[in-house]
Amino acid sequence: MVPVRRNQNWLPSIFNDFLGNDWLAERHNTTAPAVNIIEDENEYKVEVAAPGMTKEDFKVHINEDNELIVTMEKKAEQKEEEDKKKGTYLRREFSYTKFQQSLLLPDNVVREKIAAKVENGVMTIEIPKKNGKSELAAAVALLLTCGDGEERAEVYGCAADRQQAAIVFDVAADMVRMCPALSKRVKILTSQKRIVYIPTNSFYQVLSAEAYSKHGFNIHGVVFDELHTQPNRKLFDVMTKGSGDARMQPLYFLITTAGTDTNSICYEVHQKAKDILEGRKHDPTFYPVIYGADESEDWTDPKVWKKANPSLDKTIGMDKVVAACNSAKETPGEENAFRQLRLNQWVKQAIRWMPMEKWDKCKVDFDEEMLAGRICYGGLDLSSTTDITAFVLVFPPTDDDEHYYILPYFWLPEETLPLRVRRDHVPYDVWERQGYLKTTEGNVVHYGFIENFIDELGQKFHIKEIAFDRWGAVQMSQNLEGLGFTMVQFGQGYKDMSPPTKELMKLTLEQTLAHNGHPVLRWMMDNIFIRRDPAGNIKPDKEKSTEKIDGAVAMIMALDRAIRCGCVSDESVYDSREMLIL
């Protein structure tokens, strides 16, 4: 077993005595390597002299105690004849065999981005710093607990889970230890994740994820860390709705990066903050501060980066952001992650499947009348009676035109329209006025109205087949069959959905798909989350997609029938053309 030395010194210089020359080695004639410790505004850097070593000789990892463990092992195998040629070592300090060193990491580092490399005989460990949101939250928590003059103040730290909430607690505890005045008056109960200010008997407490089931809090302050990770609004409501009414000046401190779920409590608070900043609402008790890029801004522009990262080139290196941006440009799947985590933008999902700039290039201005009488195939997604119902027509190419033309239609219940606009923050009312979305009478979708509408379309276009999801559509499919339409049941599993989904991407990239820029369909295409199985098959996932994708699903079903049947032949095109493998 290799002996391990632990450094517990944290401040004032975080790396004080770290990697000193008293490394414990395996053999008495083995000395420790020389070490440089560098700190700048962006990162900590550890340089270890390692002549003759390669990256494979080192192992760097972080253990459960938040310690950075550096291990080096080099087997020295020398033959007798080599010793004879080179002579006998009188003193040998240039040979490292095996050693291990641990470093207690400070709380202002980004653990996930620690990197190590070996070049020119020197091993370099780069440890980037964070923006400092946790440090600010910890300072506010201590102020509420110790400096606000409130007797028996109750201050709570909340997050999606206890481990996440403990991040702010650990920073606050370190601040107490660093301050002699506080350390004399504050008791830190690490096992309970509790900090007690003895003079006023006030405390700061980390709550478990199940705290929403408890009531009776007399809250003076709440620190919510990463609000976007809350699975629902239960904990938020318990901690903020009436629990601080008995206090003179309760404070709720919310910190978060942008998320992906626009139906979450975090997005609700985010929208309220934007409304106040832009003058649409007035609330003197709510003070919003947003550092983030607007959706319309160029995410590749360094000026936009600075807007979202006020500490850029201080705690965050510009070179790191440039590298991440370049990687996102080369890999479209990383774009949304960059925009969410680097620019604090609300995106549809962490990984965008459809590159929307490619989708937009498929926009073609055409009139429905030019398609009158042409063969087409329909896709019908009824969803639920209170949700969006989608019907999409796909027109296969003819000898004179190689494009697949798309015509989408959407319906919502008329009475639920205002409620859905307020709840979903989606401009359904604008789309309805513009004619992109139709409403049916009542508070549920009127299927009879849709049946009559499809019947009228059938008189205008040659609808050969209508593919439909058999879930919840039995009665309507029978009614449409009674009107003379050929109804085709379409499964929603990988077997049926994967080929047309891959083909949709292929046609989009080739720009052989033609749509008229329908805003509802575009919104749904941007919402798609793709699920993959081990065999590489794909399908859109309604559950994982953050918002509605009914129109996209209907289009995929119609596209499948259009590709398989075409204008004249019943032969499957999948049998004769190349497929896009994702």
BAFI-961679 format. One record per residue (C-alpha): x negated, y, z negated; residue number from 0. Coordinates in steps of 0.05 Angstrom, whole numbers. Each point is the difference from the previous one (the first is absolute). Layout:
N
   east  north     up num
      X      Y      Z NUM
...
END
This chain:
582
   east  north     up num
      0      0      0   0
    -25     69     18   1
      1     49    -58   2
     42     61     12   3
    -10     70    -27   4
     61     44     -8   5
     -3     76      0   6
     57     33    -38   7
    -23     72     10   8
     52     38     40   9
    -11     73    -10  10
    -25     53      7  11
    -40    -30     57  12
     40    -59     23  13
    -59    -41     21  14
    -45     17    -59  15
    -49    -58    -12  16
     33    -40     56  17
    -48    -47     34  18
    -59     20    -42  19
    -66    -37      3  20
     20    -47    -56  21
     38    -47     45  22
      0    -69    -28  23
    -32    -48     49  24
     -5    -75      3  25
    -76     -4     -6  26
    -48     39    -43  27
    -44     19     58  28
     57     29     39  29
     13     74     -7  30
     62     39     16  31
      6     39     65  32
     -4     75      2  33
     67     35      2  34
     25     69     22  35
     67     26    -25  36
     31     57     42  37
     64     38    -12  38
     30     51     47  39
     69     30      9  40
     26    -59     40  41
    -30    -62    -30  42
    -50    -36    -45  43
    -57    -36     34  44
    -45    -53    -30  45
    -65    -17     37  46
    -37    -63    -20  47
    -71    -15     26  48
      5    -68     32  49
    -61    -14     44  50
      6    -65     38  51
     73     -8    -20  52
     60     -6     45  53
     73     15    -11  54
     12    -74     -9  55
    -46      0    -62  56
     48     47    -36  57
     70    -10    -28  58
     41     61    -20  59
     70     -6    -31  60
     46     31    -52  61
     22    -43    -59  62
     65      4    -40  63
    -33     48    -50  64
     -9     53     55  65
    -75    -14      2  66
    -41      2     63  67
    -43    -63      0  68
    -65      0     41  69
    -35    -68      7  70
    -64    -14     39  71
    -32    -67     11  72
    -61    -15     43  73
    -33    -68      1  74
    -76      6      7  75
    -29    -62     33  76
    -75      4     12  77
    -44    -56     24  78
    -68    -14    -30  79
    -38     14     64  80
     33     69      3  81
    -23     14    -71  82
    -71    -19     19  83
      0     47     59  84
     29     59    -37  85
    -35    -12    -66  86
     27     -1    -70  87
     46     55    -26  88
    -33     36    -58  89
     63     42     -9  90
     66    -12     36  91
     55     52     -5  92
     25     -5     71  93
     39    -63     -9  94
     72     -1    -23  95
     31    -67    -12  96
     66      8    -33  97
     35     54    -40  98
     69     27    -15  99
     24     69    -21 100
     68     26    -20 101
     27     71      3 102
     63     24    -34 103
     33     40     56 104
     28     69    -14 105
     73     11     14 106
    -10     50     56 107
    -25    -50     52 108
     36    -35     57 109
    -13    -73    -16 110
     26    -26     66 111
    -50     42     40 112
    -65    -18    -37 113
    -50    -22     54 114
    -70    -29     -2 115
    -54     -6     53 116
    -74    -18      4 117
    -45     39     47 118
    -75      8      2 119
    -11    -35    -65 120
     52     41    -39 121
     68    -23    -23 122
     51     57     -2 123
     67     -4    -37 124
     48     55     18 125
     55     14    -51 126
     50     52     26 127
     38     47    -46 128
     75     10     -3 129
     41     63      8 130
     12      6    -74 131
     76     -9     -6 132
     -8    -48    -58 133
    -46     48    -36 134
     50     57      7 135
     57    -45    -24 136
    -41    -23    -60 137
    -15     72    -19 138
     74     18      3 139
     18    -61    -43 140
    -51     20    -53 141
     24     72      1 142
     72    -22    -12 143
    -22    -47    -55 144
    -51     42    -37 145
      6     73     21 146
     73     17      9 147
     16      8    -74 148
     57    -50      2 149
     11    -42    -62 150
      5    -74     13 151
     -5     11     75 152
     13    -61     42 153
    -40      0     65 154
      5    -60     47 155
    -41    -24     59 156
     40    -36     53 157
    -15    -36     64 158
     24    -60     41 159
    -36    -47    -48 160
    -38      5    -65 161
    -68     -8     34 162
     12     60     45 163
     25     42    -59 164
    -62    -19    -39 165
    -45     36     50 166
     21     69    -26 167
     -3    -27    -72 168
    -72    -23      8 169
    -21     68     28 170
     36     35    -58 171
    -35    -46    -51 172
    -68     16     30 173
     16     74     -5 174
     15     -8    -74 175
    -66    -37    -11 176
    -38     55     36 177
     29     55    -43 178
    -24      1    -73 179
     58     43    -23 180
     52    -47     30 181
    -36    -64    -21 182
      5     22    -73 183
     75     11      5 184
     22    -54     49 185
      6    -74     -9 186
     -6    -44     62 187
     38    -66     -4 188
    -27    -33     62 189
     37    -66     -8 190
     66     37     -3 191
    -19     51     53 192
     18     54    -50 193
    -34     66    -20 194
     22     31    -66 195
    -12     73    -19 196
     -4     -4    -76 197
     15     73    -20 198
     70      0     31 199
      9    -76      4 200
     11      7     75 201
    -18    -55     48 202
    -13    -16     73 203
     25    -70     19 204
     -4    -42     63 205
     66    -33     15 206
     11    -68     30 207
     36    -10     66 208
     61    -24    -38 209
      9     65    -37 210
     60     18     41 211
     40    -50    -41 212
    -14     40    -64 213
     33     65    -22 214
     -5     47    -58 215
    -63     36     20 216
    -10     70    -28 217
    -47     23     55 218
    -45     60     -4 219
    -39    -18     63 220
     -4    -52     55 221
    -58    -12     48 222
     23    -40     61 223
    -59    -27     39 224
     10    -20     73 225
     75     10      1 226
      4    -30     70 227
    -15    -70    -28 228
     63     -1    -43 229
     43    -58     24 230
     64     37    -18 231
     24     62    -38 232
     18    -35    -66 233
    -63     19    -38 234
      0     70     28 235
     72     12    -21 236
    -11    -27    -70 237
    -60     45    -12 238
     26     65     31 239
     76      1     -7 240
     17     29    -68 241
    -55    -34    -40 242
    -35     66    -15 243
     61     43    -17 244
    -19      3    -74 245
    -68     30     16 246
    -16     73      6 247
    -41     -5     64 248
     -2    -70     31 249
    -44     -9     60 250
      2    -53     55 251
    -65     -4     39 252
      5    -39     64 253
    -60    -17     43 254
      1    -43     62 255
    -26    -11     70 256
     49     -7     57 257
     37    -66      8 258
     38    -35     55 259
     70    -11    -29 260
     43     60     16 261
     56    -28    -42 262
    -41      0    -64 263
      2     46    -60 264
    -68     27     19 265
     25     23     68 266
     61     31    -33 267
    -46     41    -45 268
    -45     16     59 269
     59     27     40 270
     22     43    -59 271
    -70     28     -5 272
     -1     17     74 273
     69     32     -5 274
    -23     45    -57 275
    -65     19     35 276
     38     17     64 277
     54     40    -36 278
     59    -47     12 279
      8    -15    -74 280
    -14     38    -64 281
    -19    -34    -66 282
    -41     41    -50 283
    -15    -63    -40 284
    -33    -36     58 285
    -70     20     22 286
    -22    -36     63 287
    -71     -4     28 288
    -11    -39     64 289
    -67    -13     33 290
     16    -35     64 291
      4      7     76 292
     64     13     36 293
     26    -54     46 294
     -8     45     61 295
    -73     15    -15 296
    -58    -34     36 297
    -25    -54    -48 298
    -68      0     34 299
    -13     74    -13 300
    -51     14    -56 301
     39     63    -18 302
     59    -44    -16 303
    -44    -45    -43 304
    -20     60    -42 305
     73     19    -10 306
     15    -68    -29 307
    -66     -7    -38 308
    -19     65    -36 309
    -62    -34    -29 310
    -25    -22     68 311
    -76      5      2 312
      0      4    -75 313
     26    -65    -29 314
     16    -30     68 315
    -55     -3     54 316
     18     26     69 317
    -39    -57     31 318
     46    -50    -35 319
     62     32     29 320
    -31      6     69 321
    -17    -74     -1 322
     70    -19    -23 323
     31     43     54 324
    -43    -30     55 325
     19    -69    -24 326
     74     18      2 327
     -7     26     71 328
    -31    -65     23 329
     49    -44    -39 330
     73     26      6 331
     21    -43    -58 332
    -43     43    -47 333
     31     66     21 334
     57      0    -50 335
    -46    -22    -57 336
    -46     59     16 337
     58     49      3 338
     31    -25    -64 339
    -63     -8    -43 340
    -44     54     29 341
     51     53     21 342
     56    -14    -49 343
     51     -7     55 344
     64    -40     -8 345
     -2    -54     53 346
     49    -54     20 347
    -42    -57    -24 348
    -73    -12    -16 349
    -14    -32     67 350
     36     28     61 351
     14    -54     52 352
     22     42     59 353
    -49     55     21 354
     50     56      8 355
    -43     40     48 356
      5    -60     47 357
     75     -4    -10 358
      8     74     15 359
    -39     -9     66 360
     55    -48     22 361
     52     56     -1 362
     32      9     69 363
     54     51     14 364
     56    -39     34 365
     75      3      5 366
     44    -58    -19 367
     35      8     67 368
    -62    -24     37 369
      8    -67    -35 370
     74     -8     16 371
     16    -69     28 372
    -68    -29    -17 373
    -10    -66    -37 374
    -16     10    -73 375
     -2    -38    -66 376
     27     22    -67 377
    -26     -9    -71 378
     49      9    -57 379
    -20      9    -73 380
     60     11    -45 381
    -39      6    -64 382
     52     13    -55 383
     66     36      3 384
    -29     62    -35 385
    -66      1     38 386
    -22     18     70 387
     27    -44     55 388
    -44     -2     62 389
     14    -21     72 390
    -57      4     50 391
      1    -14     75 392
    -63    -22     36 393
     -2      4     76 394
    -52    -47     32 395
    -44     23     57 396
     24     -2     72 397
    -41     -7     63 398
     -3     76      6 399
    -14     15    -73 400
    -46    -36    -49 401
     26     32    -63 402
     44    -30    -55 403
     51     55    -15 404
     27      8    -71 405
     68     29    -18 406
     16      0    -76 407
     65     15    -37 408
     11      8    -75 409
     59      6    -47 410
     11     21    -73 411
     63      7    -43 412
     24     72      3 413
     16      8    -74 414
    -68    -24    -24 415
    -40     46     47 416
    -11     59    -49 417
    -18    -48    -57 418
    -51    -37     43 419
    -32     66     22 420
    -11     20    -72 421
    -21    -69    -23 422
    -46    -21     57 423
    -26     69     20 424
     12    -20     72 425
     35     50     48 426
     59    -44     18 427
     45     61      4 428
    -46     34     49 429
     -4    -62     43 430
     76     -6     -2 431
      9     71     24 432
    -51    -11     55 433
     37    -62     24 434
    -55    -50    -18 435
     42    -32    -55 436
     74    -16      1 437
     46     -5    -60 438
     61    -43    -12 439
     59     18    -44 440
      0    -20    -73 441
    -55    -21    -49 442
    -19    -64     38 443
    -21    -12     72 444
     62    -11     42 445
    -18    -61     42 446
     62      7     44 447
    -25     69     23 448
    -68    -31     18 449
     33    -57     38 450
     39     49     42 451
    -63     41     13 452
    -39    -61     23 453
     59    -19     44 454
     -4     68     34 455
    -75     -9     10 456
     14    -67     33 457
     41     35     52 458
    -58     47     15 459
    -58    -49     -3 460
     -7    -73     17 461
    -11    -29    -70 462
    -19    -73     13 463
    -11    -20    -73 464
      3     29    -70 465
    -48    -29    -51 466
     22      6    -72 467
    -21    -20    -70 468
     51    -52    -21 469
     -1     26    -72 470
     64     39    -11 471
     18      5     74 472
     43    -61     11 473
     66     37      6 474
    -27     56     44 475
    -36    -49     46 476
     66    -38      9 477
     36     65     16 478
    -53     20     52 479
      4    -69     31 480
     74     12      6 481
    -16     62     39 482
    -41    -41     50 483
    -71      9    -27 484
    -51    -57     -5 485
    -23     -2    -72 486
    -67    -32    -18 487
    -18    -16    -72 488
    -70     24    -15 489
    -40    -25    -60 490
    -40     47    -44 491
    -58    -47    -14 492
    -69     -2     30 493
     19    -49     54 494
     50     47     33 495
    -27     69    -20 496
    -75     -8     11 497
     -4     -4     77 498
     43     62     14 499
    -32     39    -57 500
    -69    -12     30 501
     27     16     69 502
     29     65    -26 503
    -70     22    -21 504
    -29    -22     66 505
     51     39     41 506
    -10     61    -43 507
    -76     -1      8 508
      8    -10     75 509
     52     56      3 510
     48    -45     39 511
     53     12    -53 512
     43     62     13 513
     43     34    -52 514
     31     69     -2 515
    -32     23    -65 516
     61    -18    -42 517
    -18     28    -70 518
     37    -53    -40 519
    -34    -57     37 520
    -67     35     -7 521
     10      7    -75 522
     16    -74     -5 523
    -60    -20     41 524
    -43     39    -48 525
     31    -38    -58 526
    -18    -70     23 527
    -39    -45    -47 528
    -25    -64     33 529
     -5    -66    -37 530
    -49    -53     25 531
     -4    -74    -13 532
    -64    -42     -2 533
      9    -20     73 534
     -2     73     23 535
     74      7     14 536
     32     67    -17 537
     68     29    -13 538
     28     66    -27 539
     15     -4    -74 540
     61     40    -22 541
    -15    -11    -74 542
    -72     27      4 543
     16     56     49 544
     10     63    -41 545
     60     25     40 546
     49    -24     53 547
    -24    -41     60 548
     67    -25     26 549
     -9     32     68 550
    -70    -30      8 551
     27    -69    -17 552
     57      8     49 553
    -48     22     54 554
    -46    -59    -11 555
     58    -49      7 556
     24     34     64 557
    -71      2     27 558
     -7    -75    -10 559
     62    -14     42 560
    -22     50     53 561
    -69    -32      7 562
     26    -71      1 563
     58     12     49 564
    -21     62     39 565
     43     24     58 566
      8    -64     39 567
    -38    -59    -29 568
     13    -40    -63 569
    -73    -21     -4 570
    -38     25    -61 571
    -52     52     16 572
    -38    -22    -63 573
    -20    -61     40 574
    -36     39     53 575
    -30     63    -29 576
    -54     16    -51 577
     21     14    -71 578
    -28     51    -49 579
    -28    -35    -61 580
     -1     42    -63 581
END
